[in-house]
Amino acid sequence: IADRREGIGVCGWILVSLSFLLVLITFPVSIWACMKVIREYERAVVFRLGRILSKKAKGPGMVLILPCTDTFIKVDLRMVTCKIPPQEILTKDAVTAQVDGVVYYRIHSAISAVANVSDVHSATLLLAQTTLRNILGTQSLAQLVAGREEIAHSIQAMLDSATEQWGVKVARVEIKDVRIPVAMQRAMAAEAEAAQDTRAKVVAAEGERNASRALKEASMVLAESPAGLQLRYLQTLTTVAAGNNSTIVFPLPINMLGNLGQKSKGG
């Protein structure tokens, strides 16, 4: 509708001429009824005999309109924050969840917003709700929780393409909260706890294996050097004696232990 340009006809020009003549006759009193002030963030869509006056909206500043033949509609071009009410959806893996979000958009074409849709703000809100439900219905719960940013970008792209003919530019979409049933929360917490326990056991087993390998290598080194075993024995005695304890250590030469072991084998 905003792209069509048709004339007002001969009768229309006659009515416009009469309206202009009325303004001249009643000047300067009529000038106050003809002047309209449009703010910086607003635009005025002027209709003359029911037809859009031009392809470009008027403003900002002062706009002159003719009485009886001209009407206008103000359109706010500022960013609008639209809160999407909580939507109950069924995810791909059959989990019920409630999701709400926020849509940030603005009108970039005042004529399209007035001529192509009756209520642009209501239409954008309803479209955002249906788009949110449609996209989230194709995602699993894990994807919904972990991929909020990607889902928000998908919703923004779909909304932007759908509202382009309405003169609306969707700047940003955010998913505020994802609420799932209490029973599902407990099940997910139990699953996460079991996964943590599994990882802890794996880490502990890995540490035991590394420790056993280190002890094996140390025993091989000590077997090749008997003096090293004696030094290690003395170092252990020094460590034990350094603490404030009541343990009494009697050092015993290791070679004596070796001789006792050989005698026990010979006996």
GIWOPE-V610614 format. One record per backbone hydrogen bond with DSSP energy under -0.5 kcal/mol. CO is the residue of the C=O (numbers start at 0). NH is the residue of the N-H. E is the energy in kcal/mol with one decimal. If there is no record, write none. Layout:
CO,NH,E
CO,NH,E
//
This chain:
0,3,-1.1
7,11,-0.7
8,12,-2.0
9,13,-2.0
10,14,-2.2
11,15,-2.4
12,16,-2.3
13,17,-2.3
14,18,-2.3
15,19,-2.5
16,20,-2.4
17,21,-2.1
18,22,-1.8
19,23,-1.9
20,24,-2.2
21,25,-2.1
23,26,-0.6
25,28,-1.2
25,29,-1.3
27,31,-0.5
28,31,-1.0
29,32,-0.7
29,33,-1.3
30,34,-1.6
33,64,-2.1
35,37,-0.5
35,62,-3.4
37,60,-2.8
38,41,-1.4
40,76,-2.8
42,74,-2.7
43,45,-0.7
43,57,-3.1
44,72,-1.7
45,52,-3.0
46,48,-0.6
46,70,-2.4
47,50,-1.5
50,47,-3.5
57,43,-2.9
60,37,-3.6
62,35,-2.5
65,69,-1.8
66,68,-1.1
68,48,-2.9
70,46,-3.8
72,44,-2.6
74,42,-1.8
79,81,-0.6
79,104,-2.1
80,82,-0.6
81,83,-0.6
81,102,-3.0
82,84,-0.6
83,100,-1.0
85,87,-0.5
86,88,-0.7
86,98,-2.4
88,90,-0.6
88,96,-2.2
90,93,-1.6
94,90,-2.5
95,180,-0.7
96,88,-3.0
97,178,-3.0
98,86,-3.1
99,175,-1.4
99,176,-1.0
100,83,-2.8
101,173,-2.7
102,81,-3.1
102,104,-0.5
103,170,-2.2
103,171,-1.7
104,79,-3.8
105,107,-0.6
105,168,-3.1
108,112,-2.0
109,113,-1.5
110,114,-2.9
111,115,-2.1
118,122,-2.3
119,123,-2.1
120,124,-2.0
121,125,-2.4
122,126,-2.2
123,127,-2.1
124,128,-2.0
125,129,-2.2
126,130,-2.4
127,131,-2.3
128,132,-2.1
129,133,-2.3
130,134,-2.4
131,135,-2.2
132,136,-1.5
134,137,-1.3
135,138,-1.3
138,91,-2.9
139,143,-2.3
140,144,-2.2
141,145,-2.5
142,146,-2.3
146,150,-2.1
147,151,-2.6
148,152,-2.1
149,153,-2.0
150,154,-2.4
151,155,-2.4
152,156,-2.3
153,157,-2.2
154,158,-2.6
155,159,-2.6
156,160,-2.0
157,161,-1.8
158,162,-2.3
162,165,-0.9
162,167,-2.0
163,166,-1.4
166,107,-2.3
166,108,-1.5
167,169,-0.5
168,105,-1.9
168,170,-0.7
171,103,-3.0
173,101,-2.8
173,175,-0.7
176,99,-1.6
178,97,-2.9
180,184,-1.9
181,185,-2.3
182,186,-2.1
183,187,-2.5
184,188,-2.3
185,189,-2.5
186,190,-2.2
187,191,-2.4
188,192,-2.4
189,193,-2.3
190,194,-2.1
191,195,-2.1
192,196,-2.4
193,197,-2.3
194,198,-2.2
195,199,-2.3
196,200,-2.4
197,201,-2.1
198,202,-2.3
199,203,-2.4
200,204,-2.5
201,205,-2.2
202,206,-2.2
203,207,-2.3
204,208,-2.2
205,209,-2.3
206,210,-2.6
207,211,-2.6
208,212,-2.1
209,213,-2.2
210,214,-2.6
211,215,-2.2
212,216,-2.3
213,217,-2.4
214,218,-2.5
215,219,-1.9
216,220,-1.9
217,221,-2.6
218,222,-2.1
219,223,-1.3
220,224,-1.0
224,227,-0.6
224,228,-1.0
225,229,-1.6
226,230,-2.2
227,231,-2.2
228,232,-2.0
229,233,-2.2
230,234,-2.3
231,235,-2.0
232,236,-1.9
233,237,-2.1
234,238,-1.9
235,239,-2.2
236,240,-2.4
237,241,-1.3
238,242,-0.6
239,242,-0.8
242,244,-1.5
246,248,-0.6
247,249,-0.5
248,250,-0.7
252,256,-1.2
253,257,-2.0
254,258,-2.3
255,259,-2.6
256,260,-2.1
257,261,-2.0
258,262,-2.3
259,263,-2.4
260,264,-1.7
261,265,-2.3
262,266,-2.6
//
